[in-house]
């Protein structure tokens, strides 16, 4: 009895996010594309026929919870480790136990590895042969792209199921459940049973956590614990202001070496390329607020100025380079000003990728015609022997001709007449095109 009372007290004192962890698929909110009625992961779990899988998704989306639910549903032995603290020795122990269990009882083993991306190659290699021969069925959970973080041989033996950040309405449903559940929610914990939440507070919290259920429940619990009493006898009320206070040290879903890093810079670049200054400013602010290296952002803007704006506005590259100097000189927080100015300029500038496409065409010929000799008339005749061999003979000095342009071949003989540069028609490049066509016509 004492043990049971101690267990119940421990459960009540656990964080709200742990107490409210769903115990069945019917309690689970979100990921309908995987565990909705008739969908594949639900069918596999209900039939106790789950293959080795990787659950990939942002924090707080239910990866560990789904593994725990399956543990309760399956007849297999469920062995869980966290890659944060476990090592090869732990894996070998679990595998040895699984081999004994398989031989003596014929009972399968589920090996759950939380944060599997934290295992290095040798640690993942230690699991591989036993996943392959069926000694264990692997369930891995990761916030990082398994294509990069899980070794190829192991990944090829697993089915990857991507989880999505929860929608605002789903977070709100979880929060309301936590305020009403008398067994595990806030009413079950001493000191929070007389707390009421404004609808506006729930909505504000739902919108502010980036789809992370764990952050939402932790903030809800903090707001409930710190809520002042409205009256001496009345319930304590949690308002929008108290929710915002509980979230004042909020974190952003961002990892400077992970998917969020690459996804966000990709969104920024594509917004600038798509001439959308509003989206460009949003993604820029998100990166800066998340602690991204400002010089990384600026380097991308310098490259973008040459690749996507190019000759349609040659000043773009000048401005982007000046932005790099300014940010390096003044740093953050004030460095956001030249960065925002440059982002707006690049987004609203006319666009041309002619430098990139022209170079690509030239490069293709270079790779197909390595070793083509430089025409003799273009070679530098720096010695008498070279002159005797015909170096420089027949070369026409452009500045001696009208408009400083002359007809002569500048490519290797086999490539004579090739056209790589095709001018665009926007911004400054329209003038380049007009002049270039005039020269071509004159030639």
C-alpha positions as CSV (number, residue, x, y, z in Angstrom):
1,X,0.0,0.0,0.0
2,X,2.8,2.4,0.9
3,X,4.4,1.7,-2.5
4,X,1.2,2.3,-4.3
5,X,0.7,5.6,-2.5
6,X,4.3,6.6,-3.3
7,X,3.7,5.8,-6.9
8,X,0.5,7.9,-7.1
9,X,2.3,10.8,-5.4
10,X,5.2,10.6,-7.8
11,X,2.8,10.5,-10.8
12,X,1.0,13.6,-9.4
13,X,4.3,15.5,-9.0
14,X,5.5,14.6,-12.5
15,X,5.5,17.5,-15.0
16,X,2.1,18.1,-16.6
17,X,3.5,17.1,-20.0
18,X,4.5,13.7,-18.6
19,X,1.2,13.2,-16.8
20,X,-0.8,14.1,-19.9
21,X,1.1,11.8,-22.2
22,X,-1.6,9.8,-24.2
23,X,-1.9,6.2,-23.3
24,X,-3.8,4.9,-26.3
25,X,-4.2,5.8,-29.9
26,X,-7.7,7.1,-29.3
27,X,-6.2,9.6,-26.8
28,X,-3.5,10.7,-29.2
29,X,-4.1,14.1,-30.9
30,X,-2.5,14.9,-34.3
31,X,-0.6,12.9,-36.9
32,X,-3.9,11.8,-38.6
33,X,-2.0,11.0,-41.8
34,X,-0.3,8.2,-39.9
35,X,-2.6,7.0,-37.1
36,X,-6.0,8.2,-38.3
37,X,-8.6,5.5,-38.9
38,X,-7.4,3.2,-41.7
39,X,-4.0,4.8,-42.0
40,X,-0.8,2.7,-42.3
41,X,0.9,3.2,-38.9
42,X,-2.3,2.6,-37.0
43,X,-3.0,-0.6,-39.0
44,X,0.5,-1.9,-38.3
45,X,0.3,-1.0,-34.6
46,X,-3.1,-2.6,-34.1
47,X,-2.1,-5.8,-35.9
48,X,1.1,-6.0,-33.8
49,X,3.1,-6.3,-37.1
50,X,5.2,-3.2,-36.9
51,X,8.4,-3.4,-39.0
52,X,11.6,-1.5,-38.1
53,X,10.7,2.2,-38.3
54,X,12.1,5.7,-37.9
55,X,9.7,8.4,-36.4
56,X,11.0,11.7,-37.7
57,X,9.5,15.0,-36.7
58,X,9.9,18.3,-34.6
59,X,10.1,18.2,-30.8
60,X,6.8,17.7,-29.0
61,X,4.9,16.0,-31.8
62,X,4.5,12.6,-30.2
63,X,7.4,10.4,-31.3
64,X,8.2,8.9,-27.9
65,X,4.5,8.8,-27.0
66,X,3.7,6.6,-30.1
67,X,6.5,4.3,-29.2
68,X,5.1,4.0,-25.6
69,X,1.6,3.4,-26.9
70,X,2.9,0.6,-29.1
71,X,4.8,-0.8,-26.1
72,X,1.5,-1.2,-24.4
73,X,-0.2,-2.7,-27.4
74,X,2.4,-5.3,-28.4
75,X,3.1,-8.8,-27.1
76,X,6.8,-8.2,-27.7
77,X,9.3,-7.2,-25.0
78,X,9.8,-3.5,-25.2
79,X,13.4,-2.2,-24.4
80,X,14.0,1.5,-24.5
81,X,17.2,3.5,-24.5
82,X,18.1,7.2,-25.1
83,X,21.0,7.9,-27.4
84,X,21.9,10.8,-25.1
85,X,23.0,8.5,-22.3
86,X,23.3,5.0,-23.7
87,X,26.3,3.4,-25.4
88,X,27.3,0.3,-27.3
89,X,27.4,-1.7,-24.0
90,X,23.8,-1.0,-23.4
91,X,22.8,-2.0,-26.9
92,X,24.8,-5.3,-26.6
93,X,23.1,-6.1,-23.3
94,X,19.6,-5.6,-24.8
95,X,20.5,-7.6,-27.9
96,X,21.9,-10.5,-25.8
97,X,18.7,-10.5,-23.8
98,X,16.7,-10.4,-27.0
99,X,18.7,-13.4,-28.4
100,X,18.0,-15.4,-25.3
101,X,14.3,-14.5,-25.2
102,X,14.0,-15.4,-28.9
103,X,15.6,-18.7,-28.4
104,X,13.9,-19.7,-25.1
105,X,10.4,-18.2,-25.5
106,X,10.2,-17.3,-29.2
107,X,9.2,-13.8,-28.0
108,X,10.3,-10.8,-30.2
109,X,11.9,-7.7,-28.9
110,X,11.2,-4.0,-29.8
111,X,14.3,-1.8,-29.4
112,X,13.3,1.8,-29.0
113,X,16.2,4.3,-29.5
114,X,15.1,7.9,-28.6
115,X,17.1,10.6,-30.4
116,X,18.8,8.0,-32.6
117,X,20.6,10.8,-34.5
118,X,22.9,11.2,-31.5
119,X,24.4,7.8,-32.0
120,X,27.5,7.9,-34.1
121,X,28.3,5.5,-37.0
122,X,29.9,2.8,-34.9
123,X,27.0,2.8,-32.4
124,X,24.5,2.5,-35.2
125,X,26.6,-0.3,-36.8
126,X,26.3,-2.2,-33.6
127,X,22.5,-2.5,-34.1
128,X,22.5,-3.1,-37.8
129,X,23.1,-6.9,-38.0
130,X,20.4,-7.6,-35.4
131,X,17.8,-5.5,-37.1
132,X,18.7,-7.3,-40.3
133,X,18.3,-10.8,-38.9
134,X,15.2,-10.0,-36.9
135,X,16.7,-10.3,-33.4
136,X,15.2,-6.9,-32.7
137,X,12.6,-4.6,-34.3
138,X,13.9,-1.1,-34.2
139,X,11.9,2.0,-33.5
140,X,14.0,5.1,-33.7
141,X,12.9,8.6,-32.9
142,X,14.7,11.7,-34.3
143,X,14.2,15.4,-34.8
144,X,16.9,15.4,-37.6
145,X,16.6,14.3,-41.2
146,X,17.3,10.5,-41.1
147,X,18.7,10.7,-44.6
148,X,21.7,12.5,-43.1
149,X,21.8,11.2,-39.5
150,X,21.1,7.5,-39.9
151,X,23.6,5.3,-41.7
152,X,22.4,4.1,-45.1
153,X,22.4,0.3,-44.4
154,X,20.3,0.8,-41.3
155,X,18.0,3.3,-43.0
156,X,17.4,0.9,-45.8
157,X,16.0,-1.6,-43.4
158,X,13.6,0.9,-41.8
159,X,10.4,2.6,-42.9
160,X,10.5,6.4,-42.2
161,X,7.3,8.0,-40.9
162,X,7.5,11.8,-40.9
163,X,5.5,13.5,-38.1
164,X,4.2,17.1,-38.4
165,X,4.1,20.0,-36.0
166,X,0.7,20.1,-34.3
167,X,-1.9,22.6,-35.6
168,X,-3.1,25.4,-33.3
169,X,-6.4,23.8,-32.9
170,X,-4.8,20.5,-31.8
171,X,-2.6,22.3,-29.2
172,X,-5.7,24.0,-27.9
173,X,-7.5,20.7,-27.5
174,X,-4.5,19.3,-25.6
175,X,-4.5,22.3,-23.3
176,X,-8.2,22.2,-22.6
177,X,-7.9,18.5,-21.8
178,X,-5.2,19.2,-19.3
179,X,-7.3,21.8,-17.6
180,X,-10.3,19.4,-17.3
181,X,-8.7,16.0,-16.6
182,X,-9.1,15.3,-12.9
183,X,-7.0,12.2,-12.9
184,X,-3.8,13.5,-14.6
185,X,-4.4,17.2,-15.5
186,X,-4.0,20.4,-13.5
187,X,-7.0,19.6,-11.3
188,X,-5.2,16.5,-10.1
189,X,-2.2,18.5,-8.7
190,X,-2.3,20.2,-5.4
191,X,-2.3,24.0,-5.7
192,X,-3.7,24.1,-9.2
193,X,-7.2,22.6,-8.8
194,X,-8.8,26.1,-8.3
195,X,-7.4,27.6,-11.4
196,X,-9.5,28.8,-14.3
197,X,-8.2,29.7,-17.8
198,X,-9.5,32.4,-20.1
199,X,-10.3,31.2,-23.6
200,X,-8.0,34.0,-24.9
201,X,-5.2,32.6,-22.8
202,X,-5.6,29.1,-24.2
203,X,-5.7,30.5,-27.7
204,X,-2.7,32.7,-27.2
205,X,-0.7,29.8,-25.9
206,X,-1.8,27.6,-28.8
207,X,-0.5,30.1,-31.3
208,X,2.9,30.7,-29.5
209,X,4.5,27.3,-29.2
210,X,5.2,26.4,-32.8
211,X,3.2,23.2,-32.7
212,X,5.2,21.8,-29.7
213,X,2.8,20.1,-27.2
214,X,5.5,19.7,-24.6
215,X,6.3,23.5,-24.5
216,X,2.6,24.3,-24.4
217,X,1.8,22.0,-21.4
218,X,4.9,23.2,-19.5
219,X,3.9,26.8,-20.0
220,X,0.4,26.1,-19.0
221,X,1.6,24.5,-15.8
222,X,3.9,27.4,-15.0
223,X,1.1,29.9,-15.6
224,X,-1.2,28.0,-13.3
225,X,1.3,27.8,-10.5
226,X,2.0,31.5,-10.6
227,X,-1.5,32.8,-11.2
228,X,-2.7,35.3,-8.5
229,X,-6.1,34.8,-6.9
230,X,-8.9,37.0,-8.3
231,X,-10.6,37.2,-4.9
232,X,-10.0,35.6,-1.5
233,X,-12.5,32.9,-2.1
234,X,-12.7,32.8,-5.9
235,X,-10.6,30.8,-8.3
236,X,-7.3,32.0,-9.6
237,X,-7.5,33.1,-13.2
238,X,-4.9,32.7,-15.9
239,X,-5.0,35.5,-18.5
240,X,-3.3,36.1,-21.8
241,X,-0.8,38.3,-20.0
242,X,0.2,35.6,-17.6
243,X,0.6,33.1,-20.5
244,X,2.9,35.6,-22.3
245,X,4.9,36.0,-19.1
246,X,5.3,32.2,-18.8
247,X,6.5,32.2,-22.4
248,X,8.8,35.2,-22.2
249,X,11.9,33.0,-22.4
250,X,10.4,31.0,-25.2
251,X,12.7,29.1,-27.6
252,X,12.4,28.8,-31.3
253,X,12.4,25.6,-33.3
254,X,15.8,26.1,-34.7
255,X,19.1,24.1,-34.8
256,X,22.0,25.8,-36.4
257,X,23.3,22.5,-37.7
258,X,20.1,20.8,-38.4
259,X,17.1,20.8,-40.7
260,X,15.5,24.0,-39.3
261,X,18.8,25.8,-40.2
262,X,18.7,24.6,-43.9
263,X,14.9,24.8,-44.2
264,X,14.8,28.4,-43.0
265,X,17.6,29.8,-45.1
266,X,16.0,28.0,-48.1
267,X,12.7,29.8,-47.4
268,X,14.6,33.1,-47.1
269,X,16.5,32.6,-50.4
270,X,13.4,31.5,-52.3
271,X,11.4,34.5,-50.9
272,X,14.0,36.9,-52.1
273,X,14.3,35.2,-55.4
274,X,10.5,35.3,-55.7
275,X,10.5,39.1,-55.2
276,X,8.6,38.8,-51.9
277,X,10.1,41.3,-49.5
278,X,7.6,40.6,-46.8
279,X,8.4,36.9,-46.6
280,X,12.1,37.7,-46.9
281,X,11.9,40.0,-43.8
282,X,9.9,37.4,-41.9
283,X,12.4,34.6,-42.5
284,X,15.3,37.0,-41.9
285,X,13.8,38.0,-38.5
286,X,13.2,34.4,-37.6
287,X,16.8,33.4,-38.3
288,X,18.2,36.4,-36.3
289,X,15.9,35.8,-33.3
290,X,16.9,32.1,-33.3
291,X,20.6,33.0,-33.0
292,X,21.7,32.2,-36.5
293,X,25.2,33.5,-37.4
294,X,24.5,36.8,-39.1
295,X,27.5,36.4,-41.4
296,X,26.1,33.1,-42.6
297,X,23.0,35.0,-43.7
298,X,24.9,37.7,-45.3
299,X,27.1,35.3,-47.2
300,X,24.0,33.8,-48.7
301,X,22.8,37.3,-49.7
302,X,26.1,38.0,-51.4
303,X,25.8,34.8,-53.4
304,X,22.1,35.5,-54.2
305,X,23.0,39.0,-55.4
306,X,25.2,37.4,-58.1
307,X,23.1,34.4,-58.8
308,X,19.6,35.7,-58.9
309,X,19.8,39.5,-59.3
310,X,22.9,39.5,-61.4
311,X,23.3,41.8,-64.3
312,X,19.7,43.0,-64.0
313,X,21.0,45.2,-61.2
314,X,24.8,45.0,-60.8
315,X,24.6,47.3,-57.7
316,X,23.0,44.4,-55.8
317,X,26.3,42.7,-55.4
318,X,27.9,45.9,-54.3
319,X,25.2,46.5,-51.7
320,X,25.4,42.9,-50.5
321,X,29.2,43.1,-50.1
322,X,28.8,46.4,-48.2
323,X,26.2,44.6,-46.0
324,X,28.8,42.0,-45.1
325,X,31.3,44.7,-44.1
326,X,28.7,46.6,-42.1
327,X,27.5,43.5,-40.2
328,X,31.1,42.4,-39.5
329,X,31.8,45.9,-38.2
330,X,28.8,46.6,-36.0
331,X,27.5,43.1,-35.2
332,X,24.2,42.4,-33.6
333,X,21.7,43.6,-32.5
334,X,22.1,46.7,-34.7
335,X,23.3,44.6,-37.6
336,X,19.8,43.7,-38.4
337,X,19.4,47.1,-40.1
338,X,21.8,46.7,-43.0
339,X,20.6,43.1,-43.3
340,X,17.0,44.1,-43.6
341,X,17.9,46.9,-46.0
342,X,19.8,44.5,-48.2
343,X,17.1,41.8,-48.1
344,X,14.5,44.3,-49.2
345,X,16.7,45.6,-52.0
346,X,17.5,42.2,-53.3
347,X,13.8,41.1,-53.1
348,X,12.6,44.1,-55.0
349,X,15.4,44.2,-57.6
350,X,14.8,43.0,-61.1
351,X,16.1,39.4,-61.5
352,X,18.5,37.7,-63.9
353,X,20.3,34.4,-63.6
354,X,22.2,34.9,-66.8
355,X,25.6,34.8,-65.2
356,X,24.9,31.3,-63.7
357,X,23.3,29.8,-66.9
358,X,25.9,31.3,-69.2
359,X,28.7,29.9,-67.1
360,X,27.0,26.5,-66.9
361,X,26.9,26.4,-70.7
362,X,30.6,27.4,-71.0
363,X,31.5,24.8,-68.3
364,X,29.8,22.1,-70.2
365,X,32.0,22.7,-73.2
366,X,35.1,23.0,-71.1
367,X,34.4,19.5,-69.6
368,X,33.7,18.0,-73.0
369,X,36.7,19.6,-74.8
370,X,39.5,19.6,-72.2
371,X,42.9,20.5,-73.8
372,X,41.6,22.5,-76.7
373,X,44.6,24.7,-77.7
374,X,44.4,28.5,-77.3
375,X,44.4,30.1,-80.8
376,X,47.8,31.4,-81.8
377,X,46.6,34.9,-82.3
378,X,45.4,35.1,-78.7
379,X,48.7,33.8,-77.2
380,X,51.1,36.2,-75.6
381,X,54.3,36.5,-77.6
382,X,56.7,37.3,-74.8
383,X,59.8,35.9,-76.5
384,X,61.3,36.0,-80.0
385,X,60.9,32.2,-80.3
386,X,57.2,32.6,-79.5
387,X,56.8,35.3,-82.2
388,X,58.6,33.1,-84.7
389,X,56.1,30.4,-83.9
390,X,53.2,32.7,-84.7
391,X,52.2,33.6,-81.2
392,X,50.1,36.8,-81.3
393,X,50.2,37.0,-85.1
394,X,47.1,38.5,-86.6
395,X,45.7,39.7,-83.2
396,X,43.4,42.7,-83.6
397,X,43.5,45.2,-80.7
398,X,39.9,46.1,-80.1
399,X,40.6,49.7,-79.0
400,X,41.9,50.5,-82.5
401,X,38.5,49.9,-84.1
402,X,35.2,51.7,-84.1
403,X,33.3,51.4,-80.9
404,X,36.2,49.5,-79.5
405,X,35.0,46.2,-81.0
406,X,36.4,44.1,-83.7
407,X,35.4,40.9,-85.5
408,X,37.8,38.0,-84.6
409,X,37.6,34.6,-83.1
410,X,38.3,34.3,-79.4
411,X,37.3,30.7,-78.8
412,X,39.2,27.6,-79.7
413,X,38.8,26.7,-83.3
414,X,36.5,23.7,-82.6
415,X,34.2,25.9,-80.5
416,X,34.1,28.9,-82.8
417,X,30.6,30.5,-83.0
418,X,29.4,29.1,-79.7
419,X,27.0,31.3,-77.8
420,X,27.0,31.1,-74.0
421,X,25.7,34.4,-72.8
422,X,22.0,35.2,-73.4
423,X,21.2,38.6,-71.9
424,X,18.0,39.0,-69.9
425,X,15.5,41.7,-70.5
426,X,15.0,43.2,-67.1
427,X,16.6,46.2,-65.4
428,X,20.1,47.2,-66.3
429,X,20.6,44.0,-68.3
430,X,18.1,45.3,-70.9
431,X,20.6,48.0,-71.7
432,X,23.3,45.3,-71.9
433,X,21.2,43.3,-74.3
434,X,20.6,46.3,-76.5
435,X,24.3,47.1,-76.7
436,X,25.3,43.5,-77.1
437,X,22.8,42.9,-80.0
438,X,24.1,46.1,-81.7
439,X,27.6,44.7,-81.5
440,X,26.5,41.3,-82.8
441,X,24.7,43.0,-85.7
442,X,27.7,45.0,-86.4
443,X,29.9,41.9,-86.5
